[in-house]
Amino acid sequence: MAQREVPVNALLRAYRLGHQYGLNLIIAGLRSADLPPEEKLALIEHITRVSFRYIDWMSEQVLETYQTERAEWDESRRSLRAQAIREILDGRDVDLTEASSAMRYFLGATHVALMVWLDRDAGADTDEFIAMERFMQHAVSATGAKQSVYFSIDRLVGCAWMTVHRPSDHLSQLRDFVRAQPDGPRLSVGEPLPGIEGFRRTYRQAEQARVVAMAADGSSRHRIVAARDPGVALASMLMTDDATLKEWIHDVLGPLAQNTASDQRLRDTLRVFLRAGSSFKAAANELQIHANTVKYRVNRALERRGRPIAAERLDVEVALLMCYWLGEVALNPTQALGRS
């Protein structure tokens, strides 16, 4: 029953119903017995006391046996699931049907990987470990996904895959969920991709997005990062050489790469302006400020940089994206990018 996921309450209820049925038979027999009323009453009291004591004892045995078997069964399933996931992520050839059965998750669907993690200073006790898995379950539920599977990478990091139908608004639903959980773990999201290869690729994408989110050593303003966010894939590739990347950012942006609040405001405005096709109106709508304010900040940013951007527009956009994703550590030559 435990292996077939029959609720333990159903087993206990079966004993209660059997007890009731047995007592009814006994009482019916006593009614027809040729005994004095006092003896009938004494027999009913005795049989009731003995039978309730027996059912109480038996229920304890059933509950203990069920819980032990269920725990062993769940552990066995987790081991099989973890083994199947590792084989897939390692790129081994796996049988779709067998792997789906072991994971209890259909691998022929379209998958989205979600990676969840705790910051290094957040601790990793058992309660946090359980809370992280529960957070992921709630995040998946917020999207309405019908099927998911969770995999613990270590005590600080976990990953879940969920099946989606394309197109899907799962990303906006996940962002809303994370915003409503300000003290929850952090999340990175891969792209929806089909089949076993999609299962692998969306995981790699979520992992790359996590690397970008962690680059600011836990102080990043981005609590959820998606692989489709502009510049995320590029940032993950450029982060292989910290020192060279930082030098290049300072070379491209000049004084605009200073780590000050005013320069950050100018960088953000210039980044949005360039992404909006150099439209002051479109940038103003996104930033929710007046177009004249955008124009002033853009001109001020160009003055801070010290030279026109026409011939180096691509470099400037990439440098601004790196500043946006990596935060102040991208501007500090002595601070290493976090990747834990």
JOSULVEN-V422491 format. One record per residue. N is the residue number from 1. RES is the residue in one letter. PHI is phi in radians with two decimals (none if undefined). OMEGA is omega in whole degrees, -180 to 180 (* if undefined). D_CENTER is the distance of its C-alpha to the mean C-alpha in Angstrom with 1 decimal. Layout:
N:RES:PHI:OMEGA:D_CENTER ; N:RES:PHI:OMEGA:D_CENTER
This chain:
1:M:none:179:31.0 ; 2:A:-1.13:-179:28.1 ; 3:Q:-1.21:179:27.2 ; 4:R:-1.66:175:27.6 ; 5:E:1.06:171:25.3 ; 6:V:-1.28:-178:28.3 ; 7:P:-1.03:-180:27.5 ; 8:V:-1.09:178:29.6 ; 9:N:-1.06:179:31.0 ; 10:A:-1.16:178:32.6 ; 11:L:-1.16:-179:34.4 ; 12:L:-1.12:178:35.6 ; 13:R:-1.14:178:36.8 ; 14:A:-1.08:178:38.8 ; 15:Y:-1.18:179:40.7 ; 16:R:-1.14:178:41.4 ; 17:L:-1.15:177:42.8 ; 18:G:-1.09:178:44.8 ; 19:H:-1.07:180:46.2 ; 20:Q:-1.08:-180:47.2 ; 21:Y:-1.10:179:48.8 ; 22:G:-1.09:179:50.7 ; 23:L:-1.08:180:52.0 ; 24:N:-1.08:178:53.2 ; 25:L:-1.12:-179:55.2 ; 26:I:-1.14:-180:56.7 ; 27:I:-1.11:177:57.7 ; 28:A:-1.09:178:59.2 ; 29:G:-1.17:180:61.3 ; 30:L:-1.17:179:62.4 ; 31:R:-1.04:-177:63.6 ; 32:S:-1.56:-178:66.0 ; 33:A:-1.34:179:67.1 ; 34:D:-1.55:-179:70.6 ; 35:L:-2.29:175:69.6 ; 36:P:-1.10:-179:70.5 ; 37:P:-0.95:-179:67.9 ; 38:E:-1.09:179:67.4 ; 39:E:-1.20:177:66.5 ; 40:K:-1.05:-179:64.1 ; 41:L:-1.11:180:62.4 ; 42:A:-1.13:178:62.3 ; 43:L:-1.12:179:60.9 ; 44:I:-1.06:179:58.1 ; 45:E:-1.07:-178:57.1 ; 46:H:-1.14:-178:57.2 ; 47:I:-1.11:179:55.2 ; 48:T:-1.09:-179:52.6 ; 49:R:-1.11:-179:52.2 ; 50:V:-1.15:-177:52.0 ; 51:S:-1.18:178:49.6 ; 52:F:-1.15:178:47.2 ; 53:R:-1.11:179:47.2 ; 54:Y:-1.15:-179:46.6 ; 55:I:-1.10:178:43.7 ; 56:D:-1.10:179:42.1 ; 57:W:-1.13:-179:42.4 ; 58:M:-1.12:180:41.3 ; 59:S:-1.08:177:38.2 ; 60:E:-1.11:179:37.2 ; 61:Q:-1.12:180:37.8 ; 62:V:-1.09:-179:35.8 ; 63:L:-1.11:-180:32.8 ; 64:E:-1.11:180:32.9 ; 65:T:-1.11:-180:33.3 ; 66:Y:-1.07:-177:30.5 ; 67:Q:-1.12:178:28.0 ; 68:T:-1.11:-180:29.1 ; 69:E:-1.13:-179:28.9 ; 70:R:-1.13:179:25.5 ; 71:A:-1.10:179:24.1 ; 72:E:-1.14:180:25.8 ; 73:W:-1.15:179:24.7 ; 74:D:-1.10:179:21.0 ; 75:E:-1.13:178:21.3 ; 76:S:-1.11:179:23.2 ; 77:R:-1.16:178:20.6 ; 78:R:-1.09:180:17.8 ; 79:S:-1.12:178:20.1 ; 80:L:-1.11:180:21.0 ; 81:R:-1.12:-180:17.5 ; 82:A:-1.09:179:16.7 ; 83:Q:-1.11:179:20.0 ; 84:A:-1.10:-180:19.5 ; 85:I:-1.14:180:16.3 ; 86:R:-1.09:179:18.0 ; 87:E:-1.10:179:21.0 ; 88:I:-1.15:-178:19.3 ; 89:L:-1.16:178:17.6 ; 90:D:-1.36:177:21.0 ; 91:G:1.47:-180:22.6 ; 92:R:-1.32:175:24.8 ; 93:D:-1.30:-179:26.5 ; 94:V:-2.23:176:25.1 ; 95:D:-1.40:-175:26.4 ; 96:L:-1.01:-177:24.2 ; 97:T:-1.19:-178:25.4 ; 98:E:-1.14:-180:25.3 ; 99:A:-1.15:178:21.8 ; 100:S:-1.08:179:20.5 ; 101:S:-1.16:-180:22.5 ; 102:A:-1.13:-178:21.3 ; 103:M:-1.55:-174:17.6 ; 104:R:0.97:-176:18.4 ; 105:Y:-2.69:-175:16.6 ; 106:F:-1.37:-176:18.7 ; 107:L:-1.44:179:18.5 ; 108:G:-1.47:-177:21.0 ; 109:A:-1.49:173:18.7 ; 110:T:-1.65:-171:16.9 ; 111:H:-1.93:169:13.4 ; 112:V:-2.23:178:10.4 ; 113:A:-1.60:176:8.1 ; 114:L:-2.13:178:4.6 ; 115:M:-1.88:-178:4.9 ; 116:V:-2.09:-179:4.3 ; 117:W:-2.72:175:7.9 ; 118:L:-1.80:174:10.9 ; 119:D:-1.15:-173:14.0 ; 120:R:-1.07:-178:16.9 ; 121:D:-1.62:-177:19.0 ; 122:A:-1.56:-179:16.5 ; 123:G:1.48:-178:17.7 ; 124:A:-2.62:178:16.2 ; 125:D:-1.34:-175:18.2 ; 126:T:-1.06:-179:17.5 ; 127:D:-1.07:179:16.6 ; 128:E:-1.14:-180:13.9 ; 129:F:-1.08:179:12.6 ; 130:I:-1.17:-180:12.6 ; 131:A:-1.09:180:11.2 ; 132:M:-1.17:178:8.0 ; 133:E:-1.17:179:7.7 ; 134:R:-1.15:177:9.1 ; 135:F:-1.02:-180:6.8 ; 136:M:-1.15:178:4.0 ; 137:Q:-1.05:179:7.4 ; 138:H:-1.19:178:8.6 ; 139:A:-1.10:178:6.2 ; 140:V:-1.09:180:7.3 ; 141:S:-1.07:-179:10.6 ; 142:A:-1.11:179:11.1 ; 143:T:-1.54:-177:11.5 ; 144:G:1.38:180:14.0 ; 145:A:-1.08:-177:12.8 ; 146:K:-1.52:-174:15.2 ; 147:Q:-2.50:178:13.8 ; 148:S:-2.70:176:10.7 ; 149:V:-2.50:-176:10.6 ; 150:Y:-1.97:-177:8.7 ; 151:F:-2.44:178:10.2 ; 152:S:-1.46:178:10.8 ; 153:I:-1.39:171:12.1 ; 154:D:-2.73:-174:13.8 ; 155:R:-1.37:179:13.9 ; 156:L:-1.98:-172:12.1 ; 157:V:-2.35:174:9.4 ; 158:G:-2.41:180:7.2 ; 159:C:-2.43:174:6.1 ; 160:A:-2.22:171:5.9 ; 161:W:-2.00:175:8.6 ; 162:M:-2.29:179:9.9 ; 163:T:-1.57:-180:13.5 ; 164:V:-2.34:173:14.8 ; 165:H:-1.86:179:18.3 ; 166:R:-1.60:-7:19.5 ; 167:P:-1.30:-178:20.1 ; 168:S:-2.53:177:17.1 ; 169:D:-1.78:-177:16.1 ; 170:H:-1.03:-176:12.4 ; 171:L:-1.18:178:11.9 ; 172:S:-1.13:178:14.1 ; 173:Q:-1.17:177:12.6 ; 174:L:-1.17:178:9.1 ; 175:R:-1.09:179:11.4 ; 176:D:-1.07:-179:13.4 ; 177:F:-1.12:-178:10.8 ; 178:V:-1.14:178:9.7 ; 179:R:-1.08:180:13.5 ; 180:A:-1.41:-180:14.3 ; 181:Q:-2.15:-172:12.3 ; 182:P:-1.07:-179:14.4 ; 183:D:-1.80:-177:14.1 ; 184:G:-1.42:176:10.4 ; 185:P:-1.10:179:8.3 ; 186:R:-1.76:-170:7.8 ; 187:L:-2.41:170:5.6 ; 188:S:-2.23:-169:7.3 ; 189:V:-2.33:174:8.0 ; 190:G:-1.52:179:10.8 ; 191:E:-1.58:175:13.7 ; 192:P:-1.20:-178:14.7 ; 193:L:-2.47:-173:17.0 ; 194:P:-1.61:170:19.1 ; 195:G:1.28:-179:20.1 ; 196:I:-1.13:179:19.6 ; 197:E:-1.13:175:20.2 ; 198:G:-1.12:176:17.6 ; 199:F:-1.02:179:15.1 ; 200:R:-1.23:-173:16.2 ; 201:R:-1.17:-179:16.4 ; 202:T:-1.16:175:13.1 ; 203:Y:-1.14:180:11.7 ; 204:R:-1.08:179:14.4 ; 205:Q:-1.14:178:13.6 ; 206:A:-1.09:179:10.0 ; 207:E:-1.14:178:11.7 ; 208:Q:-1.12:178:14.5 ; 209:A:-1.12:178:12.7 ; 210:R:-1.14:178:11.2 ; 211:V:-1.01:179:14.9 ; 212:V:-1.15:-179:16.1 ; 213:A:-1.12:-178:14.0 ; 214:M:-1.49:-173:15.2 ; 215:A:-1.08:-179:18.7 ; 216:A:-1.50:175:19.9 ; 217:D:1.04:176:19.5 ; 218:G:1.46:-178:17.0 ; 219:S:-1.74:-178:19.3 ; 220:S:-1.14:178:17.8 ; 221:R:-1.43:-176:17.7 ; 222:H:-1.75:180:14.6 ; 223:R:-1.53:173:11.5 ; 224:I:-2.35:-178:9.7 ; 225:V:-2.24:-179:11.3 ; 226:A:-1.94:179:11.7 ; 227:A:-1.04:-178:13.9 ; 228:R:-1.42:178:16.4 ; 229:D:-1.07:-177:17.0 ; 230:P:-0.98:174:20.7 ; 231:G:1.58:-176:21.4 ; 232:V:-1.17:-180:18.0 ; 233:A:-1.06:179:19.2 ; 234:L:-1.12:-180:22.6 ; 235:A:-1.08:-178:21.4 ; 236:S:-1.11:179:19.6 ; 237:M:-1.35:-177:22.9 ; 238:L:-1.33:-175:25.2 ; 239:M:-1.38:-177:23.6 ; 240:T:-1.22:-180:25.3 ; 241:D:-2.32:-175:28.4 ; 242:D:-0.98:-173:27.8 ; 243:A:-1.09:-179:31.5 ; 244:T:-1.12:180:32.5 ; 245:L:-1.07:-179:29.7 ; 246:K:-1.14:178:30.6 ; 247:E:-1.07:-179:34.3 ; 248:W:-1.12:178:33.8 ; 249:I:-1.05:180:32.0 ; 250:H:-1.17:177:34.9 ; 251:D:-1.11:-176:37.4 ; 252:V:-1.31:-173:36.0 ; 253:L:-1.64:179:35.5 ; 254:G:1.08:180:38.3 ; 255:P:-1.05:178:38.7 ; 256:L:-1.15:180:35.8 ; 257:A:-1.56:177:33.5 ; 258:Q:-1.26:-177:34.5 ; 259:N:-1.53:177:32.0 ; 260:T:-2.26:-180:33.2 ; 261:A:-1.11:-179:31.8 ; 262:S:-1.18:178:34.5 ; 263:D:-1.17:177:33.7 ; 264:Q:-1.09:178:30.0 ; 265:R:-1.10:178:31.0 ; 266:L:-1.16:179:33.4 ; 267:R:-1.08:-179:30.9 ; 268:D:-1.10:180:28.3 ; 269:T:-1.15:180:31.1 ; 270:L:-1.12:180:32.5 ; 271:R:-1.07:-180:29.1 ; 272:V:-1.15:180:28.7 ; 273:F:-1.08:180:32.4 ; 274:L:-1.17:180:32.3 ; 275:R:-1.16:-180:29.3 ; 276:A:-1.48:179:31.1 ; 277:G:1.29:-179:34.0 ; 278:S:1.05:177:36.1 ; 279:S:-1.77:179:36.3 ; 280:F:-1.12:-178:37.0 ; 281:K:-1.16:-180:36.4 ; 282:A:-1.11:178:33.1 ; 283:A:-1.13:179:31.8 ; 284:A:-1.10:179:33.3 ; 285:N:-1.12:-179:31.4 ; 286:E:-1.23:-178:28.0 ; 287:L:-1.46:-180:28.9 ; 288:Q:1.04:174:30.7 ; 289:I:-2.33:-179:33.8 ; 290:H:-1.30:-179:37.3 ; 291:A:-1.05:179:38.2 ; 292:N:-1.14:177:40.9 ; 293:T:-1.17:176:38.4 ; 294:V:-1.06:-179:36.4 ; 295:K:-1.04:180:39.7 ; 296:Y:-1.09:-178:40.7 ; 297:R:-1.16:179:37.5 ; 298:V:-1.10:179:37.5 ; 299:N:-1.08:179:41.1 ; 300:R:-1.16:179:40.5 ; 301:A:-1.10:179:37.6 ; 302:L:-1.13:177:40.0 ; 303:E:-1.13:180:42.7 ; 304:R:-1.12:180:40.4 ; 305:R:-1.16:173:39.6 ; 306:G:1.69:179:43.3 ; 307:R:-2.75:-179:43.6 ; 308:P:-1.09:-178:42.9 ; 309:I:-1.89:-173:39.7 ; 310:A:-0.93:-176:41.2 ; 311:A:-1.44:-177:41.7 ; 312:E:-2.24:-173:38.4 ; 313:R:-1.01:-178:36.1 ; 314:L:-1.08:179:33.4 ; 315:D:-1.07:-179:33.4 ; 316:V:-1.11:-180:33.2 ; 317:E:-1.10:-180:30.2 ; 318:V:-1.16:180:28.3 ; 319:A:-1.08:178:29.3 ; 320:L:-1.15:177:28.2 ; 321:L:-1.11:179:24.8 ; 322:M:-1.10:178:24.5 ; 323:C:-1.11:-179:25.5 ; 324:Y:-1.13:-176:23.0 ; 325:W:-1.40:-172:20.0 ; 326:L:-1.63:176:21.3 ; 327:G:1.23:-173:23.0 ; 328:E:-1.18:-180:26.1 ; 329:V:-1.17:177:25.6 ; 330:A:-1.23:-177:26.6 ; 331:L:-1.81:-177:29.8 ; 332:N:-1.83:-175:30.6 ; 333:P:-1.09:-174:32.4 ; 334:T:-1.69:-176:32.1 ; 335:Q:-1.73:-178:28.4 ; 336:A:-1.37:175:26.2 ; 337:L:-1.25:180:22.9 ; 338:G:-1.37:179:20.0 ; 339:R:-2.38:-175:18.0 ; 340:S:-1.31:*:16.8
